[in-house]
Amino acid sequence: MSQQPSPRQGVRRFVSDLPDHAQLLWIICQVARDQQGLEFAGRRIYEEALRRGVPVLTNLGVLATRYGILEKVGPSTARGAYYRVISLDEVADELNRL
């Protein structure tokens, strides 16, 4: 079983794998800050990305399982899934570096 990447490594890997989706991470950081770093609805990210014309992922769960950027909070519901940024400061800092 492979080890989960750190949030910094996950950001670098995500941007390398999907450069057209990098702005999505900025939206996630903004929404997470609006929530004081607490959980947020995946649907909110999707809606904000569409509003801004930013490419979206059909499943934010890959940011948790593959990239180690998000953590899913609780089970998915009929209203969708909720997430939390594992380390908001690390993710934002790494985005600023890229």
mmCIF file as gemmi writes it, N, C-alpha and C atoms, coordinates in Angstrom:
data_model
loop_
_atom_site.group_PDB
_atom_site.id
_atom_site.type_symbol
_atom_site.label_atom_id
_atom_site.label_alt_id
_atom_site.label_comp_id
_atom_site.label_asym_id
_atom_site.label_entity_id
_atom_site.label_seq_id
_atom_site.pdbx_PDB_ins_code
_atom_site.Cartn_x
_atom_site.Cartn_y
_atom_site.Cartn_z
_atom_site.occupancy
_atom_site.B_iso_or_equiv
_atom_site.pdbx_formal_charge
_atom_site.auth_seq_id
_atom_site.auth_asym_id
_atom_site.pdbx_PDB_model_num
ATOM 1 N N . MET Axp A 1 ? 0.849 -1.181 0 1 0 ? 1 A 1
ATOM 2 C CA . MET Axp A 1 ? 0 0 0 1 0 ? 1 A 1
ATOM 3 C C . MET Axp A 1 ? 0.891 1.239 0 1 0 ? 1 A 1
ATOM 4 N N . SER Axp A 2 ? 0.593 2.202 -0.866 1 0 ? 2 A 1
ATOM 5 C CA . SER Axp A 2 ? 1.421 3.397 -0.958 1 0 ? 2 A 1
ATOM 6 C C . SER Axp A 2 ? 1.036 4.403 0.123 1 0 ? 2 A 1
ATOM 7 N N . GLN Axp A 3 ? 2.029 5.184 0.524 1 0 ? 3 A 1
ATOM 8 C CA . GLN Axp A 3 ? 1.823 6.194 1.554 1 0 ? 3 A 1
ATOM 9 C C . GLN Axp A 3 ? 1.16 7.421 0.936 1 0 ? 3 A 1
ATOM 10 N N . GLN Axp A 4 ? 0.276 8.056 1.685 1 0 ? 4 A 1
ATOM 11 C CA . GLN Axp A 4 ? -0.403 9.265 1.234 1 0 ? 4 A 1
ATOM 12 C C . GLN Axp A 4 ? 0.623 10.39 1.119 1 0 ? 4 A 1
ATOM 13 N N . PRO Axp A 5 ? 0.597 11.168 0.027 1 0 ? 5 A 1
ATOM 14 C CA . PRO Axp A 5 ? 1.535 12.288 -0.091 1 0 ? 5 A 1
ATOM 15 C C . PRO Axp A 5 ? 1.191 13.382 0.908 1 0 ? 5 A 1
ATOM 16 N N . SER Axp A 6 ? 2.189 14.208 1.244 1 0 ? 6 A 1
ATOM 17 C CA . SER Axp A 6 ? 1.905 15.376 2.075 1 0 ? 6 A 1
ATOM 18 C C . SER Axp A 6 ? 1.06 16.338 1.248 1 0 ? 6 A 1
ATOM 19 N N . PRO Axp A 7 ? 0.357 17.276 1.888 1 0 ? 7 A 1
ATOM 20 C CA . PRO Axp A 7 ? -0.415 18.241 1.103 1 0 ? 7 A 1
ATOM 21 C C . PRO Axp A 7 ? 0.446 18.992 0.086 1 0 ? 7 A 1
ATOM 22 N N . ARG Axp A 8 ? 1.668 19.35 0.454 1 0 ? 8 A 1
ATOM 23 C CA . ARG Axp A 8 ? 2.566 20.046 -0.486 1 0 ? 8 A 1
ATOM 24 C C . ARG Axp A 8 ? 2.87 19.161 -1.696 1 0 ? 8 A 1
ATOM 25 N N . GLN Axp A 9 ? 3.21 17.906 -1.428 1 0 ? 9 A 1
ATOM 26 C CA . GLN Axp A 9 ? 3.492 16.974 -2.523 1 0 ? 9 A 1
ATOM 27 C C . GLN Axp A 9 ? 2.242 16.774 -3.382 1 0 ? 9 A 1
ATOM 28 N N . GLY Axp A 10 ? 1.103 16.694 -2.717 1 0 ? 10 A 1
ATOM 29 C CA . GLY Axp A 10 ? -0.154 16.511 -3.436 1 0 ? 10 A 1
ATOM 30 C C . GLY Axp A 10 ? -0.46 17.664 -4.37 1 0 ? 10 A 1
ATOM 31 N N . VAL Axp A 11 ? -0.202 18.886 -3.918 1 0 ? 11 A 1
ATOM 32 C CA . VAL Axp A 11 ? -0.425 20.06 -4.77 1 0 ? 11 A 1
ATOM 33 C C . VAL Axp A 11 ? 0.476 19.994 -5.994 1 0 ? 11 A 1
ATOM 34 N N . ARG Axp A 12 ? 1.754 19.722 -5.776 1 0 ? 12 A 1
ATOM 35 C CA . ARG Axp A 12 ? 2.699 19.643 -6.907 1 0 ? 12 A 1
ATOM 36 C C . ARG Axp A 12 ? 2.27 18.55 -7.895 1 0 ? 12 A 1
ATOM 37 N N . ARG Axp A 13 ? 1.895 17.42 -7.365 1 0 ? 13 A 1
ATOM 38 C CA . ARG Axp A 13 ? 1.486 16.296 -8.22 1 0 ? 13 A 1
ATOM 39 C C . ARG Axp A 13 ? 0.206 16.621 -8.984 1 0 ? 13 A 1
ATOM 40 N N . PHE Axp A 14 ? -0.765 17.203 -8.292 1 0 ? 14 A 1
ATOM 41 C CA . PHE Axp A 14 ? -2.036 17.56 -8.919 1 0 ? 14 A 1
ATOM 42 C C . PHE Axp A 14 ? -1.816 18.549 -10.061 1 0 ? 14 A 1
ATOM 43 N N . VAL Axp A 15 ? -1.037 19.596 -9.8 1 0 ? 15 A 1
ATOM 44 C CA . VAL Axp A 15 ? -0.775 20.617 -10.819 1 0 ? 15 A 1
ATOM 45 C C . VAL Axp A 15 ? 0.001 20.018 -11.988 1 0 ? 15 A 1
ATOM 46 N N . SER Axp A 16 ? 0.897 19.086 -11.697 1 0 ? 16 A 1
ATOM 47 C CA . SER Axp A 16 ? 1.635 18.414 -12.759 1 0 ? 16 A 1
ATOM 48 C C . SER Axp A 16 ? 0.715 17.512 -13.585 1 0 ? 16 A 1
ATOM 49 N N . ASP Axp A 17 ? -0.158 16.775 -12.909 1 0 ? 17 A 1
ATOM 50 C CA . ASP Axp A 17 ? -1.073 15.857 -13.593 1 0 ? 17 A 1
ATOM 51 C C . ASP Axp A 17 ? -2.186 16.582 -14.347 1 0 ? 17 A 1
ATOM 52 N N . LEU Axp A 18 ? -2.724 17.633 -13.74 1 0 ? 18 A 1
ATOM 53 C CA . LEU Axp A 18 ? -3.894 18.33 -14.295 1 0 ? 18 A 1
ATOM 54 C C . LEU Axp A 18 ? -3.686 19.849 -14.266 1 0 ? 18 A 1
ATOM 55 N N . PRO Axp A 19 ? -2.749 20.37 -15.047 1 0 ? 19 A 1
ATOM 56 C CA . PRO Axp A 19 ? -2.441 21.803 -14.98 1 0 ? 19 A 1
ATOM 57 C C . PRO Axp A 19 ? -3.647 22.703 -15.265 1 0 ? 19 A 1
ATOM 58 N N . ASP Axp A 20 ? -4.575 22.256 -16.081 1 0 ? 20 A 1
ATOM 59 C CA . ASP Axp A 20 ? -5.756 23.062 -16.385 1 0 ? 20 A 1
ATOM 60 C C . ASP Axp A 20 ? -6.703 23.203 -15.196 1 0 ? 20 A 1
ATOM 61 N N . HIS Axp A 21 ? -6.494 22.385 -14.169 1 0 ? 21 A 1
ATOM 62 C CA . HIS Axp A 21 ? -7.361 22.407 -12.991 1 0 ? 21 A 1
ATOM 63 C C . HIS Axp A 21 ? -6.721 23.102 -11.789 1 0 ? 21 A 1
ATOM 64 N N . ALA Axp A 22 ? -5.564 23.695 -11.965 1 0 ? 22 A 1
ATOM 65 C CA . ALA Axp A 22 ? -4.853 24.314 -10.829 1 0 ? 22 A 1
ATOM 66 C C . ALA Axp A 22 ? -5.69 25.381 -10.138 1 0 ? 22 A 1
ATOM 67 N N . GLN Axp A 23 ? -6.455 26.155 -10.9 1 0 ? 23 A 1
ATOM 68 C CA . GLN Axp A 23 ? -7.287 27.202 -10.296 1 0 ? 23 A 1
ATOM 69 C C . GLN Axp A 23 ? -8.33 26.625 -9.348 1 0 ? 23 A 1
ATOM 70 N N . LEU Axp A 24 ? -8.681 25.377 -9.551 1 0 ? 24 A 1
ATOM 71 C CA . LEU Axp A 24 ? -9.643 24.73 -8.663 1 0 ? 24 A 1
ATOM 72 C C . LEU Axp A 24 ? -9.106 24.691 -7.234 1 0 ? 24 A 1
ATOM 73 N N . LEU Axp A 25 ? -7.799 24.498 -7.09 1 0 ? 25 A 1
ATOM 74 C CA . LEU Axp A 25 ? -7.209 24.485 -5.745 1 0 ? 25 A 1
ATOM 75 C C . LEU Axp A 25 ? -7.31 25.848 -5.076 1 0 ? 25 A 1
ATOM 76 N N . TRP Axp A 26 ? -7.193 26.918 -5.86 1 0 ? 26 A 1
ATOM 77 C CA . TRP Axp A 26 ? -7.368 28.258 -5.291 1 0 ? 26 A 1
ATOM 78 C C . TRP Axp A 26 ? -8.793 28.443 -4.784 1 0 ? 26 A 1
ATOM 79 N N . ILE Axp A 27 ? -9.751 27.951 -5.533 1 0 ? 27 A 1
ATOM 80 C CA . ILE Axp A 27 ? -11.153 28.045 -5.105 1 0 ? 27 A 1
ATOM 81 C C . ILE Axp A 27 ? -11.352 27.265 -3.815 1 0 ? 27 A 1
ATOM 82 N N . ILE Axp A 28 ? -10.78 26.079 -3.741 1 0 ? 28 A 1
ATOM 83 C CA . ILE Axp A 28 ? -10.899 25.271 -2.531 1 0 ? 28 A 1
ATOM 84 C C . ILE Axp A 28 ? -10.309 26.019 -1.344 1 0 ? 28 A 1
ATOM 85 N N . CYS Axp A 29 ? -9.153 26.642 -1.522 1 0 ? 29 A 1
ATOM 86 C CA . CYS Axp A 29 ? -8.533 27.404 -0.432 1 0 ? 29 A 1
ATOM 87 C C . CYS Axp A 29 ? -9.424 28.565 0.007 1 0 ? 29 A 1
ATOM 88 N N . GLN Axp A 30 ? -10.001 29.269 -0.96 1 0 ? 30 A 1
ATOM 89 C CA . GLN Axp A 30 ? -10.866 30.395 -0.619 1 0 ? 30 A 1
ATOM 90 C C . GLN Axp A 30 ? -12.101 29.929 0.157 1 0 ? 30 A 1
ATOM 91 N N . VAL Axp A 31 ? -12.739 28.88 -0.324 1 0 ? 31 A 1
ATOM 92 C CA . VAL Axp A 31 ? -13.93 28.366 0.358 1 0 ? 31 A 1
ATOM 93 C C . VAL Axp A 31 ? -13.56 27.874 1.756 1 0 ? 31 A 1
ATOM 94 N N . ALA Axp A 32 ? -12.437 27.176 1.873 1 0 ? 32 A 1
ATOM 95 C CA . ALA Axp A 32 ? -12.009 26.688 3.188 1 0 ? 32 A 1
ATOM 96 C C . ALA Axp A 32 ? -11.743 27.856 4.146 1 0 ? 32 A 1
ATOM 97 N N . ARG Axp A 33 ? -11.126 28.918 3.651 1 0 ? 33 A 1
ATOM 98 C CA . ARG Axp A 33 ? -10.89 30.102 4.5 1 0 ? 33 A 1
ATOM 99 C C . ARG Axp A 33 ? -12.219 30.731 4.922 1 0 ? 33 A 1
ATOM 100 N N . ASP Axp A 34 ? -13.166 30.792 3.993 1 0 ? 34 A 1
ATOM 101 C CA . ASP Axp A 34 ? -14.493 31.329 4.317 1 0 ? 34 A 1
ATOM 102 C C . ASP Axp A 34 ? -15.155 30.518 5.429 1 0 ? 34 A 1
ATOM 103 N N . GLN Axp A 35 ? -14.817 29.244 5.501 1 0 ? 35 A 1
ATOM 104 C CA . GLN Axp A 35 ? -15.378 28.35 6.519 1 0 ? 35 A 1
ATOM 105 C C . GLN Axp A 35 ? -14.453 28.233 7.734 1 0 ? 35 A 1
ATOM 106 N N . GLN Axp A 36 ? -13.498 29.148 7.866 1 0 ? 36 A 1
ATOM 107 C CA . GLN Axp A 36 ? -12.512 29.127 8.952 1 0 ? 36 A 1
ATOM 108 C C . GLN Axp A 36 ? -11.778 27.784 9.027 1 0 ? 36 A 1
ATOM 109 N N . GLY Axp A 37 ? -11.506 27.206 7.854 1 0 ? 37 A 1
ATOM 110 C CA . GLY Axp A 37 ? -10.769 25.96 7.796 1 0 ? 37 A 1
ATOM 111 C C . GLY Axp A 37 ? -11.587 24.729 8.138 1 0 ? 37 A 1
ATOM 112 N N . LEU Axp A 38 ? -12.863 24.923 8.353 1 0 ? 38 A 1
ATOM 113 C CA . LEU Axp A 38 ? -13.729 23.794 8.699 1 0 ? 38 A 1
ATOM 114 C C . LEU Axp A 38 ? -14.234 23.115 7.431 1 0 ? 38 A 1
ATOM 115 N N . GLU Axp A 39 ? -15.115 22.169 7.602 1 0 ? 39 A 1
ATOM 116 C CA . GLU Axp A 39 ? -15.615 21.407 6.465 1 0 ? 39 A 1
ATOM 117 C C . GLU Axp A 39 ? -16.486 22.266 5.551 1 0 ? 39 A 1
ATOM 118 N N . PHE Axp A 40 ? -16.54 21.848 4.302 1 0 ? 40 A 1
ATOM 119 C CA . PHE Axp A 40 ? -17.355 22.53 3.305 1 0 ? 40 A 1
ATOM 120 C C . PHE Axp A 40 ? -17.943 21.484 2.371 1 0 ? 40 A 1
ATOM 121 N N . ALA Axp A 41 ? -19.029 21.866 1.737 1 0 ? 41 A 1
ATOM 122 C CA . ALA Axp A 41 ? -19.698 20.963 0.798 1 0 ? 41 A 1
ATOM 123 C C . ALA Axp A 41 ? -18.952 20.94 -0.53 1 0 ? 41 A 1
ATOM 124 N N . GLY Axp A 42 ? -18.726 19.753 -1.055 1 0 ? 42 A 1
ATOM 125 C CA . GLY Axp A 42 ? -18.113 19.627 -2.367 1 0 ? 42 A 1
ATOM 126 C C . GLY Axp A 42 ? -18.919 20.368 -3.421 1 0 ? 42 A 1
ATOM 127 N N . ARG Axp A 43 ? -20.202 20.388 -3.251 1 0 ? 43 A 1
ATOM 128 C CA . ARG Axp A 43 ? -21.089 21.084 -4.188 1 0 ? 43 A 1
ATOM 129 C C . ARG Axp A 43 ? -20.755 22.571 -4.267 1 0 ? 43 A 1
ATOM 130 N N . ARG Axp A 44 ? -20.335 23.141 -3.155 1 0 ? 44 A 1
ATOM 131 C CA . ARG Axp A 44 ? -19.984 24.564 -3.144 1 0 ? 44 A 1
ATOM 132 C C . ARG Axp A 44 ? -18.766 24.821 -4.04 1 0 ? 44 A 1
ATOM 133 N N . ILE Axp A 45 ? -17.801 23.916 -4.022 1 0 ? 45 A 1
ATOM 134 C CA . ILE Axp A 45 ? -16.619 24.037 -4.875 1 0 ? 45 A 1
ATOM 135 C C . ILE Axp A 45 ? -17.045 23.939 -6.337 1 0 ? 45 A 1
ATOM 136 N N . TYR Axp A 46 ? -17.865 22.964 -6.621 1 0 ? 46 A 1
ATOM 137 C CA . TYR Axp A 46 ? -18.356 22.745 -7.986 1 0 ? 46 A 1
ATOM 138 C C . TYR Axp A 46 ? -19.08 23.99 -8.507 1 0 ? 46 A 1
ATOM 139 N N . GLU Axp A 47 ? -19.987 24.54 -7.708 1 0 ? 47 A 1
ATOM 140 C CA . GLU Axp A 47 ? -20.759 25.712 -8.123 1 0 ? 47 A 1
ATOM 141 C C . GLU Axp A 47 ? -19.863 26.93 -8.328 1 0 ? 47 A 1
ATOM 142 N N . GLU Axp A 48 ? -18.914 27.139 -7.432 1 0 ? 48 A 1
ATOM 143 C CA . GLU Axp A 48 ? -18.007 28.292 -7.546 1 0 ? 48 A 1
ATOM 144 C C . GLU Axp A 48 ? -17.109 28.152 -8.775 1 0 ? 48 A 1
ATOM 145 N N . ALA Axp A 49 ? -16.636 26.957 -9.048 1 0 ? 49 A 1
ATOM 146 C CA . ALA Axp A 49 ? -15.801 26.729 -10.229 1 0 ? 49 A 1
ATOM 147 C C . ALA Axp A 49 ? -16.597 27.006 -11.506 1 0 ? 49 A 1
ATOM 148 N N . LEU Axp A 50 ? -17.822 26.531 -11.557 1 0 ? 50 A 1
ATOM 149 C CA . LEU Axp A 50 ? -18.657 26.788 -12.73 1 0 ? 50 A 1
ATOM 150 C C . LEU Axp A 50 ? -18.914 28.284 -12.892 1 0 ? 50 A 1
ATOM 151 N N . ARG Axp A 51 ? -19.171 28.966 -11.797 1 0 ? 51 A 1
ATOM 152 C CA . ARG Axp A 51 ? -19.433 30.407 -11.836 1 0 ? 51 A 1
ATOM 153 C C . ARG Axp A 51 ? -18.233 31.161 -12.399 1 0 ? 51 A 1
ATOM 154 N N . ARG Axp A 52 ? -17.033 30.714 -12.043 1 0 ? 52 A 1
ATOM 155 C CA . ARG Axp A 52 ? -15.805 31.388 -12.483 1 0 ? 52 A 1
ATOM 156 C C . ARG Axp A 52 ? -15.262 30.852 -13.809 1 0 ? 52 A 1
ATOM 157 N N . GLY Axp A 53 ? -15.885 29.817 -14.347 1 0 ? 53 A 1
ATOM 158 C CA . GLY Axp A 53 ? -15.416 29.246 -15.596 1 0 ? 53 A 1
ATOM 159 C C . GLY Axp A 53 ? -14.145 28.426 -15.447 1 0 ? 53 A 1
ATOM 160 N N . VAL Axp A 54 ? -13.965 27.857 -14.271 1 0 ? 54 A 1
ATOM 161 C CA . VAL Axp A 54 ? -12.787 27.038 -13.978 1 0 ? 54 A 1
ATOM 162 C C . VAL Axp A 54 ? -13.145 25.571 -14.191 1 0 ? 54 A 1
ATOM 163 N N . PRO Axp A 55 ? -12.262 24.79 -14.827 1 0 ? 55 A 1
ATOM 164 C CA . PRO Axp A 55 ? -12.546 23.359 -15.005 1 0 ? 55 A 1
ATOM 165 C C . PRO Axp A 55 ? -12.776 22.681 -13.65 1 0 ? 55 A 1
ATOM 166 N N . VAL Axp A 56 ? -13.746 21.792 -13.611 1 0 ? 56 A 1
ATOM 167 C CA . VAL Axp A 56 ? -14.08 21.099 -12.368 1 0 ? 56 A 1
ATOM 168 C C . VAL Axp A 56 ? -13.759 19.612 -12.474 1 0 ? 56 A 1
ATOM 169 N N . LEU Axp A 57 ? -13.642 18.992 -11.332 1 0 ? 57 A 1
ATOM 170 C CA . LEU Axp A 57 ? -13.515 17.537 -11.258 1 0 ? 57 A 1
ATOM 171 C C . LEU Axp A 57 ? -14.892 16.992 -10.95 1 0 ? 57 A 1
ATOM 172 N N . THR Axp A 58 ? -15.24 15.879 -11.561 1 0 ? 58 A 1
ATOM 173 C CA . THR Axp A 58 ? -16.548 15.3 -11.272 1 0 ? 58 A 1
ATOM 174 C C . THR Axp A 58 ? -16.572 14.674 -9.882 1 0 ? 58 A 1
ATOM 175 N N . ASN Axp A 59 ? -15.4 14.389 -9.33 1 0 ? 59 A 1
ATOM 176 C CA . ASN Axp A 59 ? -15.322 13.776 -8.003 1 0 ? 59 A 1
ATOM 177 C C . ASN Axp A 59 ? -14.148 14.375 -7.243 1 0 ? 59 A 1
ATOM 178 N N . LEU Axp A 60 ? -14.448 15.232 -6.27 1 0 ? 60 A 1
ATOM 179 C CA . LEU Axp A 60 ? -13.383 15.842 -5.465 1 0 ? 60 A 1
ATOM 180 C C . LEU Axp A 60 ? -12.672 14.817 -4.598 1 0 ? 60 A 1
ATOM 181 N N . GLY Axp A 61 ? -13.249 13.645 -4.471 1 0 ? 61 A 1
ATOM 182 C CA . GLY Axp A 61 ? -12.642 12.606 -3.651 1 0 ? 61 A 1
ATOM 183 C C . GLY Axp A 61 ? -11.225 12.255 -4.071 1 0 ? 61 A 1
ATOM 184 N N . VAL Axp A 62 ? -10.895 12.445 -5.356 1 0 ? 62 A 1
ATOM 185 C CA . VAL Axp A 62 ? -9.52 12.15 -5.79 1 0 ? 62 A 1
ATOM 186 C C . VAL Axp A 62 ? -8.518 13.082 -5.133 1 0 ? 62 A 1
ATOM 187 N N . LEU Axp A 63 ? -8.964 14.26 -4.723 1 0 ? 63 A 1
ATOM 188 C CA . LEU Axp A 63 ? -8.067 15.177 -4.01 1 0 ? 63 A 1
ATOM 189 C C . LEU Axp A 63 ? -7.757 14.657 -2.609 1 0 ? 63 A 1
ATOM 190 N N . ALA Axp A 64 ? -8.572 13.734 -2.142 1 0 ? 64 A 1
ATOM 191 C CA . ALA Axp A 64 ? -8.316 13.077 -0.859 1 0 ? 64 A 1
ATOM 192 C C . ALA Axp A 64 ? -7.541 11.788 -1.068 1 0 ? 64 A 1
ATOM 193 N N . THR Axp A 65 ? -8.046 10.937 -1.927 1 0 ? 65 A 1
ATOM 194 C CA . THR Axp A 65 ? -7.462 9.599 -2.053 1 0 ? 65 A 1
ATOM 195 C C . THR Axp A 65 ? -6.155 9.557 -2.811 1 0 ? 65 A 1
ATOM 196 N N . ARG Axp A 66 ? -6.029 10.358 -3.844 1 0 ? 66 A 1
ATOM 197 C CA . ARG Axp A 66 ? -4.82 10.294 -4.675 1 0 ? 66 A 1
ATOM 198 C C . ARG Axp A 66 ? -3.79 11.365 -4.322 1 0 ? 66 A 1
ATOM 199 N N . TYR Axp A 67 ? -4.279 12.565 -3.96 1 0 ? 67 A 1
ATOM 200 C CA . TYR Axp A 67 ? -3.371 13.692 -3.788 1 0 ? 67 A 1
ATOM 201 C C . TYR Axp A 67 ? -3.142 14.112 -2.34 1 0 ? 67 A 1
ATOM 202 N N . GLY Axp A 68 ? -3.945 13.651 -1.414 1 0 ? 68 A 1
ATOM 203 C CA . GLY Axp A 68 ? -3.73 13.975 -0.009 1 0 ? 68 A 1
ATOM 204 C C . GLY Axp A 68 ? -3.932 15.442 0.328 1 0 ? 68 A 1
ATOM 205 N N . ILE Axp A 69 ? -4.769 16.127 -0.438 1 0 ? 69 A 1
ATOM 206 C CA . ILE Axp A 69 ? -5.028 17.548 -0.224 1 0 ? 69 A 1
ATOM 207 C C . ILE Axp A 69 ? -6.272 17.736 0.639 1 0 ? 69 A 1
ATOM 208 N N . LEU Axp A 70 ? -7.285 16.938 0.374 1 0 ? 70 A 1
ATOM 209 C CA . LEU Axp A 70 ? -8.538 17.009 1.125 1 0 ? 70 A 1
ATOM 210 C C . LEU Axp A 70 ? -8.723 15.763 1.973 1 0 ? 70 A 1
ATOM 211 N N . GLU Axp A 71 ? -9.602 15.902 2.931 1 0 ? 71 A 1
ATOM 212 C CA . GLU Axp A 71 ? -10.044 14.777 3.749 1 0 ? 71 A 1
ATOM 213 C C . GLU Axp A 71 ? -11.565 14.777 3.683 1 0 ? 71 A 1
ATOM 214 N N . LYS Axp A 72 ? -12.137 13.642 3.356 1 0 ? 72 A 1
ATOM 215 C CA . LYS Axp A 72 ? -13.589 13.535 3.338 1 0 ? 72 A 1
ATOM 216 C C . LYS Axp A 72 ? -14.08 13.476 4.779 1 0 ? 72 A 1
ATOM 217 N N . VAL Axp A 73 ? -15.129 14.248 5.052 1 0 ? 73 A 1
ATOM 218 C CA . VAL Axp A 73 ? -15.676 14.327 6.405 1 0 ? 73 A 1
ATOM 219 C C . VAL Axp A 73 ? -17.011 13.602 6.427 1 0 ? 73 A 1
ATOM 220 N N . GLY Axp A 74 ? -17.035 12.433 7.057 1 0 ? 74 A 1
ATOM 221 C CA . GLY Axp A 74 ? -18.265 11.67 7.171 1 0 ? 74 A 1
ATOM 222 C C . GLY Axp A 74 ? -18.681 11.034 5.854 1 0 ? 74 A 1
ATOM 223 N N . PRO Axp A 75 ? -19.78 10.329 5.886 1 0 ? 75 A 1
ATOM 224 C CA . PRO Axp A 75 ? -20.265 9.653 4.679 1 0 ? 75 A 1
ATOM 225 C C . PRO Axp A 75 ? -20.936 10.648 3.728 1 0 ? 75 A 1
ATOM 226 N N . SER Axp A 76 ? -20.961 10.284 2.465 1 0 ? 76 A 1
ATOM 227 C CA . SER Axp A 76 ? -21.694 11.092 1.488 1 0 ? 76 A 1
ATOM 228 C C . SER Axp A 76 ? -23.179 10.981 1.802 1 0 ? 76 A 1
ATOM 229 N N . THR Axp A 77 ? -23.89 12.046 1.517 1 0 ? 77 A 1
ATOM 230 C CA . THR Axp A 77 ? -25.329 12.075 1.751 1 0 ? 77 A 1
ATOM 231 C C . THR Axp A 77 ? -26.029 12.356 0.428 1 0 ? 77 A 1
ATOM 232 N N . ALA Axp A 78 ? -27.329 12.419 0.471 1 0 ? 78 A 1
ATOM 233 C CA . ALA Axp A 78 ? -28.092 12.755 -0.73 1 0 ? 78 A 1
ATOM 234 C C . ALA Axp A 78 ? -27.721 14.152 -1.229 1 0 ? 78 A 1
ATOM 235 N N . ARG Axp A 79 ? -27.217 14.998 -0.345 1 0 ? 79 A 1
ATOM 236 C CA . ARG Axp A 79 ? -26.82 16.355 -0.719 1 0 ? 79 A 1
ATOM 237 C C . ARG Axp A 79 ? -25.368 16.421 -1.171 1 0 ? 79 A 1
ATOM 238 N N . GLY Axp A 80 ? -24.649 15.298 -1.123 1 0 ? 80 A 1
ATOM 239 C CA . GLY Axp A 80 ? -23.261 15.271 -1.569 1 0 ? 80 A 1
ATOM 240 C C . GLY Axp A 80 ? -22.302 14.969 -0.446 1 0 ? 80 A 1
ATOM 241 N N . ALA Axp A 81 ? -21.028 15.206 -0.715 1 0 ? 81 A 1
ATOM 242 C CA . ALA Axp A 81 ? -19.97 14.919 0.251 1 0 ? 81 A 1
ATOM 243 C C . ALA Axp A 81 ? -19.426 16.217 0.838 1 0 ? 81 A 1
ATOM 244 N N . TYR Axp A 82 ? -18.87 16.092 2.034 1 0 ? 82 A 1
ATOM 245 C CA . TYR Axp A 82 ? -18.237 17.228 2.698 1 0 ? 82 A 1
ATOM 246 C C . TYR Axp A 82 ? -16.758 16.931 2.87 1 0 ? 82 A 1
ATOM 247 N N . TYR Axp A 83 ? -15.954 17.979 2.748 1 0 ? 83 A 1
ATOM 248 C CA . TYR Axp A 83 ? -14.502 17.852 2.793 1 0 ? 83 A 1
ATOM 249 C C . TYR Axp A 83 ? -13.893 18.898 3.704 1 0 ? 83 A 1
ATOM 250 N N . ARG Axp A 84 ? -12.627 18.663 4.022 1 0 ? 84 A 1
ATOM 251 C CA . ARG Axp A 84 ? -11.815 19.602 4.777 1 0 ? 84 A 1
ATOM 252 C C . ARG Axp A 84 ? -10.424 19.563 4.148 1 0 ? 84 A 1
ATOM 253 N N . VAL Axp A 85 ? -9.776 20.733 4.033 1 0 ? 85 A 1
ATOM 254 C CA . VAL Axp A 85 ? -8.399 20.767 3.547 1 0 ? 85 A 1
ATOM 255 C C . VAL Axp A 85 ? -7.512 20.267 4.68 1 0 ? 85 A 1
ATOM 256 N N . ILE Axp A 86 ? -6.652 19.306 4.379 1 0 ? 86 A 1
ATOM 257 C CA . ILE Axp A 86 ? -5.815 18.707 5.418 1 0 ? 86 A 1
ATOM 258 C C . ILE Axp A 86 ? -4.912 19.743 6.066 1 0 ? 86 A 1
ATOM 259 N N . SER Axp A 87 ? -4.258 20.575 5.269 1 0 ? 87 A 1
ATOM 260 C CA . SER Axp A 87 ? -3.418 21.654 5.805 1 0 ? 87 A 1
ATOM 261 C C . SER Axp A 87 ? -3.558 22.85 4.882 1 0 ? 87 A 1
ATOM 262 N N . LEU Axp A 88 ? -4.498 23.709 5.215 1 0 ? 88 A 1
ATOM 263 C CA . LEU Axp A 88 ? -4.813 24.858 4.37 1 0 ? 88 A 1
ATOM 264 C C . LEU Axp A 88 ? -3.586 25.738 4.139 1 0 ? 88 A 1
ATOM 265 N N . ASP Axp A 89 ? -2.819 25.995 5.182 1 0 ? 89 A 1
ATOM 266 C CA . ASP Axp A 89 ? -1.637 26.843 5.035 1 0 ? 89 A 1
ATOM 267 C C . ASP Axp A 89 ? -0.61 26.218 4.09 1 0 ? 89 A 1
ATOM 268 N N . GLU Axp A 90 ? -0.385 24.906 4.207 1 0 ? 90 A 1
ATOM 269 C CA . GLU Axp A 90 ? 0.572 24.229 3.318 1 0 ? 90 A 1
ATOM 270 C C . GLU Axp A 90 ? 0.111 24.256 1.865 1 0 ? 90 A 1
ATOM 271 N N . VAL Axp A 91 ? -1.174 24.014 1.652 1 0 ? 91 A 1
ATOM 272 C CA . VAL Axp A 91 ? -1.7 23.994 0.293 1 0 ? 91 A 1
ATOM 273 C C . VAL Axp A 91 ? -1.574 25.39 -0.33 1 0 ? 91 A 1
ATOM 274 N N . ALA Axp A 92 ? -2.005 26.414 0.396 1 0 ? 92 A 1
ATOM 275 C CA . ALA Axp A 92 ? -1.924 27.78 -0.128 1 0 ? 92 A 1
ATOM 276 C C . ALA Axp A 92 ? -0.476 28.196 -0.355 1 0 ? 92 A 1
ATOM 277 N N . ASP Axp A 93 ? 0.408 27.854 0.57 1 0 ? 93 A 1
ATOM 278 C CA . ASP Axp A 93 ? 1.813 28.191 0.431 1 0 ? 93 A 1
ATOM 279 C C . ASP Axp A 93 ? 2.421 27.524 -0.812 1 0 ? 93 A 1
ATOM 280 N N . GLU Axp A 94 ? 2.105 26.275 -1.025 1 0 ? 94 A 1
ATOM 281 C CA . GLU Axp A 94 ? 2.644 25.566 -2.19 1 0 ? 94 A 1
ATOM 282 C C . GLU Axp A 94 ? 2.089 26.14 -3.488 1 0 ? 94 A 1
ATOM 283 N N . LEU Axp A 95 ? 0.819 26.524 -3.498 1 0 ? 95 A 1
ATOM 284 C CA . LEU Axp A 95 ? 0.25 27.155 -4.689 1 0 ? 95 A 1
ATOM 285 C C . LEU Axp A 95 ? 0.969 28.473 -4.987 1 0 ? 95 A 1
ATOM 286 N N . ASN Axp A 96 ? 1.288 29.213 -3.947 1 0 ? 96 A 1
ATOM 287 C CA . ASN Axp A 96 ? 2.004 30.484 -4.137 1 0 ? 96 A 1
ATOM 288 C C . ASN Axp A 96 ? 3.41 30.256 -4.702 1 0 ? 96 A 1
ATOM 289 N N . ARG Axp A 97 ? 4.003 29.152 -4.37 1 0 ? 97 A 1
ATOM 290 C CA . ARG Axp A 97 ? 5.352 28.832 -4.846 1 0 ? 97 A 1
ATOM 291 C C . ARG Axp A 97 ? 5.374 28.423 -6.321 1 0 ? 97 A 1
ATOM 292 N N . LEU Axp A 98 ? 4.271 27.872 -6.789 1 0 ? 98 A 1
ATOM 293 C CA . LEU Axp A 98 ? 4.25 27.351 -8.172 1 0 ? 98 A 1
ATOM 294 C C . LEU Axp A 98 ? 4.059 28.427 -9.203 1 0 ? 98 A 1
